[in-house]
Amino acid sequence: MDCSSMFEDICIRYSWCKKIVAYVLMMQGMDESHGLPHTIRVLCNSLYLVKRLQDVNMDEEVVILASLLHDIGRGFEDYLNLHHAEISAILAKPILEEVGISRDKQKHVIDAILEHSFSIGGKPSSMESCIVSDADKLDALGAIGVYRLIETSAMRSRVVADTLAHVWEKLVKLPDLMCLDVSRQEAHRRLKVLKEFIDMLRSEILPYEDAIAKSFTIAFDFLEKERKRLTHS
């Protein structure tokens, strides 16, 4: 996959490309997990799927716009108590109007944004939605998925047990949630890479778990005794 050439071609063909990419950078930042780098990877994943589905009728411009705008609301999720797909869909509308996208095409883009995430029950209703949804899920697997998992866990202060639980509760299910056969095949390949890392992490951390748990208990007990001693002295 020549992601660089794909991206350059988009910014040559579509007058809105540079402006939308600038908006994505301002609203999502540069973190690897959910910022502009993630968005560009999803975009290239989507274009890869489009090429693999050459005989299928779809609107490539809708795929590109939805890929670029699918996560622009993520940074506001905690503040607004809404899912990021819903926020992204709301924020996408004025941007699409500003860059001159037709009303009919706007609706298809917004639908694809709303439907890209399965965590709110989004089920792709079109080929464009399927492609963007699959492309986003592929970025959570493989070696990139390993990196995103670690970065996100660090940002959210997850302990190892919670990180492992996230893998088994969500990430291992992604191949079965793919719309397209070509996506499913690639997802299984990438999942194998992720699971190899997780299995290694689990086997290496296991011998230390009891000692770490005991150390917490000992430290907390000591600190509690010291607190009581100081408050009564």
Biotite code that builds the C-alpha atoms (Angstrom):
import biotite.structure as struc

atoms = struc.array([
    struc.Atom([0.000, 0.000, 0.000], chain_id="A", res_id=1, res_name="MET", atom_name="CA", element="C"),
    struc.Atom([1.467, 3.351, -1.072], chain_id="A", res_id=2, res_name="ASP", atom_name="CA", element="C"),
    struc.Atom([-0.323, 5.561, 1.439], chain_id="A", res_id=3, res_name="CYS", atom_name="CA", element="C"),
    struc.Atom([1.709, 8.647, 0.546], chain_id="A", res_id=4, res_name="SER", atom_name="CA", element="C"),
    struc.Atom([0.752, 8.519, -3.139], chain_id="A", res_id=5, res_name="SER", atom_name="CA", element="C"),
    struc.Atom([-2.886, 7.827, -2.254], chain_id="A", res_id=6, res_name="MET", atom_name="CA", element="C"),
    struc.Atom([-3.015, 10.869, 0.014], chain_id="A", res_id=7, res_name="PHE", atom_name="CA", element="C"),
    struc.Atom([-1.246, 13.170, -2.465], chain_id="A", res_id=8, res_name="GLU", atom_name="CA", element="C"),
    struc.Atom([-3.644, 12.089, -5.198], chain_id="A", res_id=9, res_name="ASP", atom_name="CA", element="C"),
    struc.Atom([-6.640, 13.034, -3.034], chain_id="A", res_id=10, res_name="ILE", atom_name="CA", element="C"),
    struc.Atom([-5.271, 16.512, -2.359], chain_id="A", res_id=11, res_name="CYS", atom_name="CA", element="C"),
    struc.Atom([-4.667, 16.982, -6.093], chain_id="A", res_id=12, res_name="ILE", atom_name="CA", element="C"),
    struc.Atom([-8.138, 15.790, -7.138], chain_id="A", res_id=13, res_name="ARG", atom_name="CA", element="C"),
    struc.Atom([-10.281, 17.396, -4.416], chain_id="A", res_id=14, res_name="TYR", atom_name="CA", element="C"),
    struc.Atom([-10.145, 21.128, -3.679], chain_id="A", res_id=15, res_name="SER", atom_name="CA", element="C"),
    struc.Atom([-11.422, 20.595, -0.122], chain_id="A", res_id=16, res_name="TRP", atom_name="CA", element="C"),
    struc.Atom([-8.639, 18.205, 0.913], chain_id="A", res_id=17, res_name="CYS", atom_name="CA", element="C"),
    struc.Atom([-6.178, 20.622, 2.504], chain_id="A", res_id=18, res_name="LYS", atom_name="CA", element="C"),
    struc.Atom([-8.841, 22.497, 4.459], chain_id="A", res_id=19, res_name="LYS", atom_name="CA", element="C"),
    struc.Atom([-10.399, 19.330, 5.897], chain_id="A", res_id=20, res_name="ILE", atom_name="CA", element="C"),
    struc.Atom([-7.005, 17.878, 6.838], chain_id="A", res_id=21, res_name="VAL", atom_name="CA", element="C"),
    struc.Atom([-6.195, 21.151, 8.631], chain_id="A", res_id=22, res_name="ALA", atom_name="CA", element="C"),
    struc.Atom([-9.496, 20.927, 10.550], chain_id="A", res_id=23, res_name="TYR", atom_name="CA", element="C"),
    struc.Atom([-8.715, 17.341, 11.516], chain_id="A", res_id=24, res_name="VAL", atom_name="CA", element="C"),
    struc.Atom([-5.296, 18.373, 12.844], chain_id="A", res_id=25, res_name="LEU", atom_name="CA", element="C"),
    struc.Atom([-6.768, 21.233, 14.890], chain_id="A", res_id=26, res_name="MET", atom_name="CA", element="C"),
    struc.Atom([-9.549, 19.113, 16.363], chain_id="A", res_id=27, res_name="MET", atom_name="CA", element="C"),
    struc.Atom([-7.755, 15.792, 16.885], chain_id="A", res_id=28, res_name="GLN", atom_name="CA", element="C"),
    struc.Atom([-4.106, 16.703, 17.336], chain_id="A", res_id=29, res_name="GLY", atom_name="CA", element="C"),
    struc.Atom([-1.207, 14.409, 16.496], chain_id="A", res_id=30, res_name="MET", atom_name="CA", element="C"),
    struc.Atom([-1.493, 11.535, 18.978], chain_id="A", res_id=31, res_name="ASP", atom_name="CA", element="C"),
    struc.Atom([-0.982, 8.204, 17.229], chain_id="A", res_id=32, res_name="GLU", atom_name="CA", element="C"),
    struc.Atom([-4.065, 6.492, 18.639], chain_id="A", res_id=33, res_name="SER", atom_name="CA", element="C"),
    struc.Atom([-6.871, 8.853, 17.682], chain_id="A", res_id=34, res_name="HIS", atom_name="CA", element="C"),
    struc.Atom([-5.280, 11.940, 16.153], chain_id="A", res_id=35, res_name="GLY", atom_name="CA", element="C"),
    struc.Atom([-4.401, 12.860, 12.573], chain_id="A", res_id=36, res_name="LEU", atom_name="CA", element="C"),
    struc.Atom([-2.038, 9.856, 12.123], chain_id="A", res_id=37, res_name="PRO", atom_name="CA", element="C"),
    struc.Atom([-4.900, 7.463, 12.910], chain_id="A", res_id=38, res_name="HIS", atom_name="CA", element="C"),
    struc.Atom([-7.211, 9.303, 10.523], chain_id="A", res_id=39, res_name="THR", atom_name="CA", element="C"),
    struc.Atom([-4.710, 9.118, 7.651], chain_id="A", res_id=40, res_name="ILE", atom_name="CA", element="C"),
    struc.Atom([-4.198, 5.391, 8.266], chain_id="A", res_id=41, res_name="ARG", atom_name="CA", element="C"),
    struc.Atom([-7.969, 4.845, 8.195], chain_id="A", res_id=42, res_name="VAL", atom_name="CA", element="C"),
    struc.Atom([-8.164, 6.870, 4.986], chain_id="A", res_id=43, res_name="LEU", atom_name="CA", element="C"),
    struc.Atom([-5.509, 4.713, 3.324], chain_id="A", res_id=44, res_name="CYS", atom_name="CA", element="C"),
    struc.Atom([-7.129, 1.519, 4.624], chain_id="A", res_id=45, res_name="ASN", atom_name="CA", element="C"),
    struc.Atom([-10.391, 2.707, 3.063], chain_id="A", res_id=46, res_name="SER", atom_name="CA", element="C"),
    struc.Atom([-8.737, 3.442, -0.272], chain_id="A", res_id=47, res_name="LEU", atom_name="CA", element="C"),
    struc.Atom([-7.050, 0.035, -0.203], chain_id="A", res_id=48, res_name="TYR", atom_name="CA", element="C"),
    struc.Atom([-10.480, -1.579, 0.234], chain_id="A", res_id=49, res_name="LEU", atom_name="CA", element="C"),
    struc.Atom([-11.937, 0.584, -2.538], chain_id="A", res_id=50, res_name="VAL", atom_name="CA", element="C"),
    struc.Atom([-9.237, -0.688, -4.901], chain_id="A", res_id=51, res_name="LYS", atom_name="CA", element="C"),
    struc.Atom([-9.921, -4.281, -3.898], chain_id="A", res_id=52, res_name="ARG", atom_name="CA", element="C"),
    struc.Atom([-13.613, -3.742, -4.686], chain_id="A", res_id=53, res_name="LEU", atom_name="CA", element="C"),
    struc.Atom([-13.242, -2.237, -8.148], chain_id="A", res_id=54, res_name="GLN", atom_name="CA", element="C"),
    struc.Atom([-16.383, -3.891, -9.524], chain_id="A", res_id=55, res_name="ASP", atom_name="CA", element="C"),
    struc.Atom([-18.590, -2.675, -6.663], chain_id="A", res_id=56, res_name="VAL", atom_name="CA", element="C"),
    struc.Atom([-20.672, 0.468, -7.110], chain_id="A", res_id=57, res_name="ASN", atom_name="CA", element="C"),
    struc.Atom([-19.777, 3.117, -4.519], chain_id="A", res_id=58, res_name="MET", atom_name="CA", element="C"),
    struc.Atom([-19.079, 6.828, -4.135], chain_id="A", res_id=59, res_name="ASP", atom_name="CA", element="C"),
    struc.Atom([-15.355, 7.180, -3.479], chain_id="A", res_id=60, res_name="GLU", atom_name="CA", element="C"),
    struc.Atom([-15.699, 10.812, -2.416], chain_id="A", res_id=61, res_name="GLU", atom_name="CA", element="C"),
    struc.Atom([-18.128, 9.811, 0.352], chain_id="A", res_id=62, res_name="VAL", atom_name="CA", element="C"),
    struc.Atom([-15.649, 7.168, 1.548], chain_id="A", res_id=63, res_name="VAL", atom_name="CA", element="C"),
    struc.Atom([-12.807, 9.692, 1.618], chain_id="A", res_id=64, res_name="ILE", atom_name="CA", element="C"),
    struc.Atom([-14.796, 12.409, 3.414], chain_id="A", res_id=65, res_name="LEU", atom_name="CA", element="C"),
    struc.Atom([-16.201, 10.002, 6.008], chain_id="A", res_id=66, res_name="ALA", atom_name="CA", element="C"),
    struc.Atom([-12.744, 8.523, 6.620], chain_id="A", res_id=67, res_name="SER", atom_name="CA", element="C"),
    struc.Atom([-11.258, 11.963, 7.224], chain_id="A", res_id=68, res_name="LEU", atom_name="CA", element="C"),
    struc.Atom([-14.073, 13.188, 9.473], chain_id="A", res_id=69, res_name="LEU", atom_name="CA", element="C"),
    struc.Atom([-15.035, 9.998, 11.348], chain_id="A", res_id=70, res_name="HIS", atom_name="CA", element="C"),
    struc.Atom([-13.186, 10.894, 14.570], chain_id="A", res_id=71, res_name="ASP", atom_name="CA", element="C"),
    struc.Atom([-13.215, 14.707, 14.706], chain_id="A", res_id=72, res_name="ILE", atom_name="CA", element="C"),
    struc.Atom([-15.521, 14.656, 17.719], chain_id="A", res_id=73, res_name="GLY", atom_name="CA", element="C"),
    struc.Atom([-13.484, 12.232, 19.816], chain_id="A", res_id=74, res_name="ARG", atom_name="CA", element="C"),
    struc.Atom([-11.784, 14.928, 21.887], chain_id="A", res_id=75, res_name="GLY", atom_name="CA", element="C"),
    struc.Atom([-15.152, 16.223, 23.103], chain_id="A", res_id=76, res_name="PHE", atom_name="CA", element="C"),
    struc.Atom([-16.586, 12.849, 24.133], chain_id="A", res_id=77, res_name="GLU", atom_name="CA", element="C"),
    struc.Atom([-15.871, 13.097, 27.867], chain_id="A", res_id=78, res_name="ASP", atom_name="CA", element="C"),
    struc.Atom([-17.107, 16.683, 28.123], chain_id="A", res_id=79, res_name="TYR", atom_name="CA", element="C"),
    struc.Atom([-20.379, 16.211, 26.252], chain_id="A", res_id=80, res_name="LEU", atom_name="CA", element="C"),
    struc.Atom([-21.233, 12.708, 27.483], chain_id="A", res_id=81, res_name="ASN", atom_name="CA", element="C"),
    struc.Atom([-21.972, 11.645, 23.902], chain_id="A", res_id=82, res_name="LEU", atom_name="CA", element="C"),
    struc.Atom([-20.361, 8.983, 21.759], chain_id="A", res_id=83, res_name="HIS", atom_name="CA", element="C"),
    struc.Atom([-17.653, 10.402, 19.524], chain_id="A", res_id=84, res_name="HIS", atom_name="CA", element="C"),
    struc.Atom([-19.388, 9.132, 16.371], chain_id="A", res_id=85, res_name="ALA", atom_name="CA", element="C"),
    struc.Atom([-22.430, 11.264, 17.209], chain_id="A", res_id=86, res_name="GLU", atom_name="CA", element="C"),
    struc.Atom([-20.288, 14.327, 17.940], chain_id="A", res_id=87, res_name="ILE", atom_name="CA", element="C"),
    struc.Atom([-18.267, 13.785, 14.771], chain_id="A", res_id=88, res_name="SER", atom_name="CA", element="C"),
    struc.Atom([-21.441, 13.617, 12.698], chain_id="A", res_id=89, res_name="ALA", atom_name="CA", element="C"),
    struc.Atom([-22.657, 16.906, 14.199], chain_id="A", res_id=90, res_name="ILE", atom_name="CA", element="C"),
    struc.Atom([-19.312, 18.646, 13.602], chain_id="A", res_id=91, res_name="LEU", atom_name="CA", element="C"),
    struc.Atom([-18.969, 17.239, 10.090], chain_id="A", res_id=92, res_name="ALA", atom_name="CA", element="C"),
    struc.Atom([-22.133, 18.891, 8.741], chain_id="A", res_id=93, res_name="LYS", atom_name="CA", element="C"),
    struc.Atom([-20.981, 22.556, 8.781], chain_id="A", res_id=94, res_name="PRO", atom_name="CA", element="C"),
    struc.Atom([-17.552, 21.500, 7.477], chain_id="A", res_id=95, res_name="ILE", atom_name="CA", element="C"),
    struc.Atom([-19.125, 19.637, 4.560], chain_id="A", res_id=96, res_name="LEU", atom_name="CA", element="C"),
    struc.Atom([-21.345, 22.636, 3.814], chain_id="A", res_id=97, res_name="GLU", atom_name="CA", element="C"),
    struc.Atom([-18.376, 25.000, 3.953], chain_id="A", res_id=98, res_name="GLU", atom_name="CA", element="C"),
    struc.Atom([-16.374, 23.010, 1.398], chain_id="A", res_id=99, res_name="VAL", atom_name="CA", element="C"),
    struc.Atom([-19.317, 22.745, -0.978], chain_id="A", res_id=100, res_name="GLY", atom_name="CA", element="C"),
    struc.Atom([-20.460, 19.136, -0.630], chain_id="A", res_id=101, res_name="ILE", atom_name="CA", element="C"),
    struc.Atom([-24.010, 18.615, -1.913], chain_id="A", res_id=102, res_name="SER", atom_name="CA", element="C"),
    struc.Atom([-26.834, 17.996, 0.589], chain_id="A", res_id=103, res_name="ARG", atom_name="CA", element="C"),
    struc.Atom([-27.420, 14.480, -0.710], chain_id="A", res_id=104, res_name="ASP", atom_name="CA", element="C"),
    struc.Atom([-23.746, 13.558, -0.417], chain_id="A", res_id=105, res_name="LYS", atom_name="CA", element="C"),
    struc.Atom([-23.548, 15.156, 3.038], chain_id="A", res_id=106, res_name="GLN", atom_name="CA", element="C"),
    struc.Atom([-26.204, 12.736, 4.275], chain_id="A", res_id=107, res_name="LYS", atom_name="CA", element="C"),
    struc.Atom([-24.248, 9.716, 3.033], chain_id="A", res_id=108, res_name="HIS", atom_name="CA", element="C"),
    struc.Atom([-21.048, 10.977, 4.676], chain_id="A", res_id=109, res_name="VAL", atom_name="CA", element="C"),
    struc.Atom([-22.803, 11.646, 7.993], chain_id="A", res_id=110, res_name="ILE", atom_name="CA", element="C"),
    struc.Atom([-24.464, 8.221, 7.904], chain_id="A", res_id=111, res_name="ASP", atom_name="CA", element="C"),
    struc.Atom([-21.071, 6.576, 7.377], chain_id="A", res_id=112, res_name="ALA", atom_name="CA", element="C"),
    struc.Atom([-19.622, 8.527, 10.320], chain_id="A", res_id=113, res_name="ILE", atom_name="CA", element="C"),
    struc.Atom([-22.502, 7.539, 12.592], chain_id="A", res_id=114, res_name="LEU", atom_name="CA", element="C"),
    struc.Atom([-22.279, 3.907, 11.550], chain_id="A", res_id=115, res_name="GLU", atom_name="CA", element="C"),
    struc.Atom([-18.503, 3.421, 11.784], chain_id="A", res_id=116, res_name="HIS", atom_name="CA", element="C"),
    struc.Atom([-18.489, 2.411, 15.461], chain_id="A", res_id=117, res_name="SER", atom_name="CA", element="C"),
    struc.Atom([-20.111, -0.793, 16.694], chain_id="A", res_id=118, res_name="PHE", atom_name="CA", element="C"),
    struc.Atom([-20.000, 0.360, 20.348], chain_id="A", res_id=119, res_name="SER", atom_name="CA", element="C"),
    struc.Atom([-23.198, 2.371, 19.876], chain_id="A", res_id=120, res_name="ILE", atom_name="CA", element="C"),
    struc.Atom([-24.839, -0.309, 17.793], chain_id="A", res_id=121, res_name="GLY", atom_name="CA", element="C"),
    struc.Atom([-23.906, 1.250, 14.462], chain_id="A", res_id=122, res_name="GLY", atom_name="CA", element="C"),
    struc.Atom([-24.563, -1.120, 11.579], chain_id="A", res_id=123, res_name="LYS", atom_name="CA", element="C"),
    struc.Atom([-23.306, -0.029, 8.163], chain_id="A", res_id=124, res_name="PRO", atom_name="CA", element="C"),
    struc.Atom([-26.211, 0.561, 5.790], chain_id="A", res_id=125, res_name="SER", atom_name="CA", element="C"),
    struc.Atom([-24.187, 1.144, 2.628], chain_id="A", res_id=126, res_name="SER", atom_name="CA", element="C"),
    struc.Atom([-20.999, 0.003, 0.936], chain_id="A", res_id=127, res_name="MET", atom_name="CA", element="C"),
    struc.Atom([-19.378, 3.341, 1.829], chain_id="A", res_id=128, res_name="GLU", atom_name="CA", element="C"),
    struc.Atom([-20.251, 2.824, 5.514], chain_id="A", res_id=129, res_name="SER", atom_name="CA", element="C"),
    struc.Atom([-18.919, -0.726, 5.387], chain_id="A", res_id=130, res_name="CYS", atom_name="CA", element="C"),
    struc.Atom([-15.581, 0.407, 3.992], chain_id="A", res_id=131, res_name="ILE", atom_name="CA", element="C"),
    struc.Atom([-15.040, 3.178, 6.569], chain_id="A", res_id=132, res_name="VAL", atom_name="CA", element="C"),
    struc.Atom([-16.137, 0.949, 9.446], chain_id="A", res_id=133, res_name="SER", atom_name="CA", element="C"),
    struc.Atom([-13.816, -1.872, 8.378], chain_id="A", res_id=134, res_name="ASP", atom_name="CA", element="C"),
    struc.Atom([-10.916, 0.507, 7.727], chain_id="A", res_id=135, res_name="ALA", atom_name="CA", element="C"),
    struc.Atom([-11.225, 1.968, 11.221], chain_id="A", res_id=136, res_name="ASP", atom_name="CA", element="C"),
    struc.Atom([-11.319, -1.474, 12.861], chain_id="A", res_id=137, res_name="LYS", atom_name="CA", element="C"),
    struc.Atom([-8.251, -2.655, 10.927], chain_id="A", res_id=138, res_name="LEU", atom_name="CA", element="C"),
    struc.Atom([-6.225, 0.129, 12.548], chain_id="A", res_id=139, res_name="ASP", atom_name="CA", element="C"),
    struc.Atom([-6.928, -1.403, 15.990], chain_id="A", res_id=140, res_name="ALA", atom_name="CA", element="C"),
    struc.Atom([-5.177, -4.661, 15.042], chain_id="A", res_id=141, res_name="LEU", atom_name="CA", element="C"),
    struc.Atom([-1.683, -5.791, 14.068], chain_id="A", res_id=142, res_name="GLY", atom_name="CA", element="C"),
    struc.Atom([1.523, -4.138, 15.267], chain_id="A", res_id=143, res_name="ALA", atom_name="CA", element="C"),
    struc.Atom([-0.150, -0.731, 14.977], chain_id="A", res_id=144, res_name="ILE", atom_name="CA", element="C"),
    struc.Atom([-2.918, -2.071, 17.183], chain_id="A", res_id=145, res_name="GLY", atom_name="CA", element="C"),
    struc.Atom([-0.312, -3.093, 19.763], chain_id="A", res_id=146, res_name="VAL", atom_name="CA", element="C"),
    struc.Atom([1.121, 0.425, 19.790], chain_id="A", res_id=147, res_name="TYR", atom_name="CA", element="C"),
    struc.Atom([-2.326, 2.041, 20.009], chain_id="A", res_id=148, res_name="ARG", atom_name="CA", element="C"),
    struc.Atom([-3.299, -0.334, 22.804], chain_id="A", res_id=149, res_name="LEU", atom_name="CA", element="C"),
    struc.Atom([-0.253, 0.634, 24.874], chain_id="A", res_id=150, res_name="ILE", atom_name="CA", element="C"),
    struc.Atom([-0.566, 4.354, 24.160], chain_id="A", res_id=151, res_name="GLU", atom_name="CA", element="C"),
    struc.Atom([-4.278, 4.422, 24.996], chain_id="A", res_id=152, res_name="THR", atom_name="CA", element="C"),
    struc.Atom([-3.772, 2.342, 28.144], chain_id="A", res_id=153, res_name="SER", atom_name="CA", element="C"),
    struc.Atom([-1.061, 4.741, 29.320], chain_id="A", res_id=154, res_name="ALA", atom_name="CA", element="C"),
    struc.Atom([-3.222, 7.795, 28.601], chain_id="A", res_id=155, res_name="MET", atom_name="CA", element="C"),
    struc.Atom([-6.150, 6.278, 30.514], chain_id="A", res_id=156, res_name="ARG", atom_name="CA", element="C"),
    struc.Atom([-3.982, 4.922, 33.356], chain_id="A", res_id=157, res_name="SER", atom_name="CA", element="C"),
    struc.Atom([-5.090, 1.332, 32.737], chain_id="A", res_id=158, res_name="ARG", atom_name="CA", element="C"),
    struc.Atom([-3.314, -1.400, 34.656], chain_id="A", res_id=159, res_name="VAL", atom_name="CA", element="C"),
    struc.Atom([-2.102, -4.467, 32.738], chain_id="A", res_id=160, res_name="VAL", atom_name="CA", element="C"),
    struc.Atom([-5.149, -6.514, 33.760], chain_id="A", res_id=161, res_name="ALA", atom_name="CA", element="C"),
    struc.Atom([-7.503, -3.885, 32.327], chain_id="A", res_id=162, res_name="ASP", atom_name="CA", element="C"),
    struc.Atom([-5.478, -3.698, 29.124], chain_id="A", res_id=163, res_name="THR", atom_name="CA", element="C"),
    struc.Atom([-5.668, -7.471, 28.674], chain_id="A", res_id=164, res_name="LEU", atom_name="CA", element="C"),
    struc.Atom([-9.389, -7.399, 29.421], chain_id="A", res_id=165, res_name="ALA", atom_name="CA", element="C"),
    struc.Atom([-9.906, -4.740, 26.741], chain_id="A", res_id=166, res_name="HIS", atom_name="CA", element="C"),
    struc.Atom([-8.241, -7.004, 24.182], chain_id="A", res_id=167, res_name="VAL", atom_name="CA", element="C"),
    struc.Atom([-10.449, -9.993, 24.999], chain_id="A", res_id=168, res_name="TRP", atom_name="CA", element="C"),
    struc.Atom([-13.636, -7.979, 25.439], chain_id="A", res_id=169, res_name="GLU", atom_name="CA", element="C"),
    struc.Atom([-13.315, -5.889, 22.286], chain_id="A", res_id=170, res_name="LYS", atom_name="CA", element="C"),
    struc.Atom([-10.337, -6.290, 19.967], chain_id="A", res_id=171, res_name="LEU", atom_name="CA", element="C"),
    struc.Atom([-10.488, -10.054, 19.411], chain_id="A", res_id=172, res_name="VAL", atom_name="CA", element="C"),
    struc.Atom([-14.083, -9.632, 18.214], chain_id="A", res_id=173, res_name="LYS", atom_name="CA", element="C"),
    struc.Atom([-13.222, -7.172, 15.446], chain_id="A", res_id=174, res_name="LEU", atom_name="CA", element="C"),
    struc.Atom([-12.655, -9.687, 12.599], chain_id="A", res_id=175, res_name="PRO", atom_name="CA", element="C"),
    struc.Atom([-16.170, -11.050, 13.051], chain_id="A", res_id=176, res_name="ASP", atom_name="CA", element="C"),
    struc.Atom([-17.590, -7.521, 12.912], chain_id="A", res_id=177, res_name="LEU", atom_name="CA", element="C"),
    struc.Atom([-16.124, -6.769, 9.496], chain_id="A", res_id=178, res_name="MET", atom_name="CA", element="C"),
    struc.Atom([-18.571, -6.118, 6.647], chain_id="A", res_id=179, res_name="CYS", atom_name="CA", element="C"),
    struc.Atom([-16.362, -7.326, 3.830], chain_id="A", res_id=180, res_name="LEU", atom_name="CA", element="C"),
    struc.Atom([-14.576, -10.622, 3.226], chain_id="A", res_id=181, res_name="ASP", atom_name="CA", element="C"),
    struc.Atom([-11.377, -8.847, 2.187], chain_id="A", res_id=182, res_name="VAL", atom_name="CA", element="C"),
    struc.Atom([-11.416, -6.861, 5.448], chain_id="A", res_id=183, res_name="SER", atom_name="CA", element="C"),
    struc.Atom([-12.091, -9.993, 7.491], chain_id="A", res_id=184, res_name="ARG", atom_name="CA", element="C"),
    struc.Atom([-9.111, -11.805, 5.975], chain_id="A", res_id=185, res_name="GLN", atom_name="CA", element="C"),
    struc.Atom([-6.796, -8.881, 6.716], chain_id="A", res_id=186, res_name="GLU", atom_name="CA", element="C"),
    struc.Atom([-8.256, -8.512, 10.210], chain_id="A", res_id=187, res_name="ALA", atom_name="CA", element="C"),
    struc.Atom([-7.507, -12.152, 11.081], chain_id="A", res_id=188, res_name="HIS", atom_name="CA", element="C"),
    struc.Atom([-3.922, -11.696, 9.894], chain_id="A", res_id=189, res_name="ARG", atom_name="CA", element="C"),
    struc.Atom([-3.484, -8.590, 12.025], chain_id="A", res_id=190, res_name="ARG", atom_name="CA", element="C"),
    struc.Atom([-5.251, -10.131, 15.020], chain_id="A", res_id=191, res_name="LEU", atom_name="CA", element="C"),
    struc.Atom([-2.706, -12.949, 15.023], chain_id="A", res_id=192, res_name="LYS", atom_name="CA", element="C"),
    struc.Atom([0.080, -10.375, 15.466], chain_id="A", res_id=193, res_name="VAL", atom_name="CA", element="C"),
    struc.Atom([-1.775, -8.656, 18.300], chain_id="A", res_id=194, res_name="LEU", atom_name="CA", element="C"),
    struc.Atom([-2.563, -11.924, 20.090], chain_id="A", res_id=195, res_name="LYS", atom_name="CA", element="C"),
    struc.Atom([1.064, -13.046, 19.899], chain_id="A", res_id=196, res_name="GLU", atom_name="CA", element="C"),
    struc.Atom([2.087, -9.891, 21.744], chain_id="A", res_id=197, res_name="PHE", atom_name="CA", element="C"),
    struc.Atom([-0.718, -10.229, 24.298], chain_id="A", res_id=198, res_name="ILE", atom_name="CA", element="C"),
    struc.Atom([0.151, -13.873, 24.960], chain_id="A", res_id=199, res_name="ASP", atom_name="CA", element="C"),
    struc.Atom([3.795, -12.901, 25.530], chain_id="A", res_id=200, res_name="MET", atom_name="CA", element="C"),
    struc.Atom([2.803, -10.054, 27.847], chain_id="A", res_id=201, res_name="LEU", atom_name="CA", element="C"),
    struc.Atom([0.481, -12.316, 29.829], chain_id="A", res_id=202, res_name="ARG", atom_name="CA", element="C"),
    struc.Atom([3.081, -15.071, 30.218], chain_id="A", res_id=203, res_name="SER", atom_name="CA", element="C"),
    struc.Atom([5.779, -12.601, 31.304], chain_id="A", res_id=204, res_name="GLU", atom_name="CA", element="C"),
    struc.Atom([3.625, -10.652, 33.770], chain_id="A", res_id=205, res_name="ILE", atom_name="CA", element="C"),
    struc.Atom([2.046, -13.713, 35.411], chain_id="A", res_id=206, res_name="LEU", atom_name="CA", element="C"),
    struc.Atom([5.035, -14.660, 37.669], chain_id="A", res_id=207, res_name="PRO", atom_name="CA", element="C"),
    struc.Atom([5.046, -11.165, 39.171], chain_id="A", res_id=208, res_name="TYR", atom_name="CA", element="C"),
    struc.Atom([1.324, -10.728, 39.847], chain_id="A", res_id=209, res_name="GLU", atom_name="CA", element="C"),
    struc.Atom([1.131, -12.263, 43.338], chain_id="A", res_id=210, res_name="ASP", atom_name="CA", element="C"),
    struc.Atom([4.213, -10.407, 44.542], chain_id="A", res_id=211, res_name="ALA", atom_name="CA", element="C"),
    struc.Atom([2.902, -7.105, 43.194], chain_id="A", res_id=212, res_name="ILE", atom_name="CA", element="C"),
    struc.Atom([-0.488, -7.648, 44.870], chain_id="A", res_id=213, res_name="ALA", atom_name="CA", element="C"),
    struc.Atom([1.234, -8.475, 48.185], chain_id="A", res_id=214, res_name="LYS", atom_name="CA", element="C"),
    struc.Atom([3.440, -5.398, 47.879], chain_id="A", res_id=215, res_name="SER", atom_name="CA", element="C"),
    struc.Atom([0.357, -3.186, 47.523], chain_id="A", res_id=216, res_name="PHE", atom_name="CA", element="C"),
    struc.Atom([-1.208, -4.726, 50.631], chain_id="A", res_id=217, res_name="THR", atom_name="CA", element="C"),
    struc.Atom([1.977, -4.350, 52.672], chain_id="A", res_id=218, res_name="ILE", atom_name="CA", element="C"),
    struc.Atom([2.515, -0.755, 51.538], chain_id="A", res_id=219, res_name="ALA", atom_name="CA", element="C"),
    struc.Atom([-1.088, 0.277, 52.205], chain_id="A", res_id=220, res_name="PHE", atom_name="CA", element="C"),
    struc.Atom([-1.086, -1.399, 55.630], chain_id="A", res_id=221, res_name="ASP", atom_name="CA", element="C"),
    struc.Atom([2.147, 0.354, 56.565], chain_id="A", res_id=222, res_name="PHE", atom_name="CA", element="C"),
    struc.Atom([0.895, 3.748, 55.388], chain_id="A", res_id=223, res_name="LEU", atom_name="CA", element="C"),
    struc.Atom([-2.389, 3.324, 57.273], chain_id="A", res_id=224, res_name="GLU", atom_name="CA", element="C"),
    struc.Atom([-0.523, 2.505, 60.493], chain_id="A", res_id=225, res_name="LYS", atom_name="CA", element="C"),
    struc.Atom([1.728, 5.530, 59.975], chain_id="A", res_id=226, res_name="GLU", atom_name="CA", element="C"),
    struc.Atom([-1.296, 7.750, 59.370], chain_id="A", res_id=227, res_name="ARG", atom_name="CA", element="C"),
    struc.Atom([-2.908, 6.583, 62.599], chain_id="A", res_id=228, res_name="LYS", atom_name="CA", element="C"),
    struc.Atom([0.347, 7.010, 64.526], chain_id="A", res_id=229, res_name="ARG", atom_name="CA", element="C"),
    struc.Atom([0.822, 10.563, 63.281], chain_id="A", res_id=230, res_name="LEU", atom_name="CA", element="C"),
    struc.Atom([-2.787, 11.606, 63.913], chain_id="A", res_id=231, res_name="THR", atom_name="CA", element="C"),
    struc.Atom([-2.611, 10.329, 67.508], chain_id="A", res_id=232, res_name="HIS", atom_name="CA", element="C"),
    struc.Atom([0.837, 11.599, 68.379], chain_id="A", res_id=233, res_name="SER", atom_name="CA", element="C"),
])
